[in-house]
Amino acid sequence: MKTLALLGTTLGFAFAAGLNLYATVLVVGGTIRLGWITLPSHLSSLAVLADPTVLIVAGVLYAVEFMADKIPAVDHVWDGLHTVVRPLGAAWIAWRTIGGSGLPEPVEVAFLLAAGGVAFSTHAGKAGTRLATASVGGHFFGFGVVLSLLEDAIAFVLAPLSLLMPILVLVIVVVGLIFAFFMAHAAWRILRRRREARESAAAT
């Protein structure tokens, strides 16, 4: 049960980081710093997130992402740049999460790989949702901004919940990954149709 709970915490952080890495670090570190959450001994390595330097950097980067995420076209560039950053950040948080757990090394490696994969899948689903929304004029009607605020809210809620109710979070992550898969698939179809349209136009 302890291993399952740790998996829920690890993947919950990864899912939130795939949506917004800096919000995840900021809210986890902030709740620890303020004493709202007391870390159990096997998660003591996460205390580094409460360091003032970490919180300041995370806060500044979150503010930058908050603004960039609300501007059409800029958000796509930002997401493109974070295709690598978010999974790597999620893997680092996972490494801190399982550092004092005493899990066998092969299990630790499996946890790290799973965290990176979940973060990448969430990121792909997020990017796919944005692309699908933009293709029907989502930014024009403000859907992109609403989605961005919703993503931030999910990250801010899911990250601390991963510490408090990891089993529930594990279920949420599984459902979220299914949704992310369908949105990434939809984005791929949109890109393919656009490429075919350009090729058709070029041929004529």
SVG drawing of the C-alpha trace seen along z (x, -y; Angstrom):
<svg xmlns="http://www.w3.org/2000/svg" viewBox="-16 -38 35 42">
<polyline fill="none" stroke="black" stroke-width="0.4" points="0.0,0.0 2.9,-2.4 4.4,-1.8 1.0,-2.4 0.6,-5.6 4.1,-6.7 3.3,-6.0 0.2,-8.2 2.3,-11.0 5.0,-10.7 2.6,-10.5 0.4,-13.2 3.3,-15.6 4.3,-14.5 0.8,-15.1 0.7,-18.5 4.2,-19.4 3.1,-18.4 0.5,-21.1 2.6,-23.7 5.9,-22.8 6.5,-26.1 3.0,-26.1 3.7,-22.6 7.0,-23.6 5.5,-26.8 2.4,-25.3 4.2,-22.2 7.1,-24.3 4.7,-27.0 2.5,-24.7 5.5,-23.1 7.1,-26.5 3.9,-27.7 3.5,-24.5 0.2,-23.6 1.6,-20.2 4.0,-18.2 6.2,-15.9 6.5,-12.3 10.1,-11.1 10.3,-9.2 9.4,-12.4 11.7,-14.7 13.8,-15.3 10.9,-17.4 11.7,-20.0 14.2,-21.6 11.1,-22.9 10.4,-25.2 13.7,-26.9 13.2,-30.7 15.5,-30.7 13.5,-27.8 10.2,-29.6 11.4,-32.9 12.7,-31.4 9.5,-29.2 7.3,-32.3 9.1,-34.4 9.0,-31.7 5.3,-31.0 4.5,-34.7 6.3,-34.6 4.4,-31.4 1.1,-32.9 1.5,-35.9 3.0,-33.9 0.2,-31.3 -2.5,-33.9 -1.1,-35.3 -2.0,-33.6 1.0,-32.0 3.3,-32.8 1.8,-30.0 2.6,-27.5 6.2,-28.6 6.4,-28.3 4.9,-24.9 7.3,-23.8 10.2,-24.9 8.8,-23.1 8.4,-19.8 11.7,-18.8 11.7,-21.0 8.4,-19.7 9.3,-16.0 12.8,-16.6 11.4,-18.8 8.9,-16.1 11.6,-13.4 13.7,-15.6 10.7,-16.1 10.1,-12.3 13.7,-11.7 13.3,-13.9 10.0,-12.2 11.4,-8.7 14.8,-9.6 14.2,-8.4 11.6,-5.7 14.0,-2.8 12.6,-1.3 14.8,1.2 16.8,-0.6 15.0,1.0 11.7,-0.2 13.1,-3.7 14.2,-3.8 10.7,-2.6 9.1,-5.4 11.4,-8.0 10.6,-6.8 6.9,-6.7 7.0,-10.3 8.8,-11.5 6.3,-9.7 3.3,-11.0 4.5,-14.6 5.2,-14.3 1.8,-12.7 0.1,-15.5 2.1,-18.1 1.2,-16.6 -2.5,-16.5 -2.3,-20.1 -0.7,-21.1 -3.2,-19.1 -6.1,-20.7 -4.7,-24.2 -4.2,-23.3 -7.7,-21.8 -9.1,-25.0 -7.1,-27.3 -8.2,-25.5 -11.8,-26.6 -10.9,-30.1 -10.5,-29.3 -8.2,-32.2 -10.5,-34.6 -13.4,-33.6 -11.2,-33.5 -11.3,-29.7 -7.5,-29.5 -7.3,-31.8 -10.0,-29.8 -8.1,-26.6 -4.9,-28.1 -6.6,-29.2 -8.2,-25.8 -4.8,-24.1 -3.2,-26.3 -6.1,-25.5 -5.7,-21.8 -1.9,-22.0 -2.4,-24.1 -5.0,-21.6 -3.5,-18.3 0.0,-18.9 -0.7,-19.2 -3.5,-16.6 -0.8,-14.2 0.6,-14.4 -2.7,-14.3 -4.7,-11.7 -2.3,-9.9 -4.6,-6.9 -7.3,-9.2 -4.8,-11.1 -3.6,-7.9 -7.1,-7.3 -7.4,-10.9 -4.0,-10.6 -5.2,-7.4 -8.4,-9.2 -6.4,-12.3 -4.0,-10.3 -6.8,-8.8 -8.1,-12.2 -4.6,-13.5 -4.2,-10.6 -7.4,-11.5 -6.4,-15.2 -2.9,-14.5 -4.4,-12.2 -6.9,-14.9 -4.0,-17.4 -2.1,-14.9 -5.1,-14.6 -5.4,-18.4 -1.8,-18.8 -2.1,-16.1 -5.1,-17.7 -3.4,-21.0 -0.3,-19.5 -2.5,-17.7 -4.4,-21.0 -1.1,-22.8 0.2,-20.0 -3.1,-20.1 -3.0,-23.9 0.7,-23.7 -0.2,-21.1 -2.8,-23.3"/>
</svg>
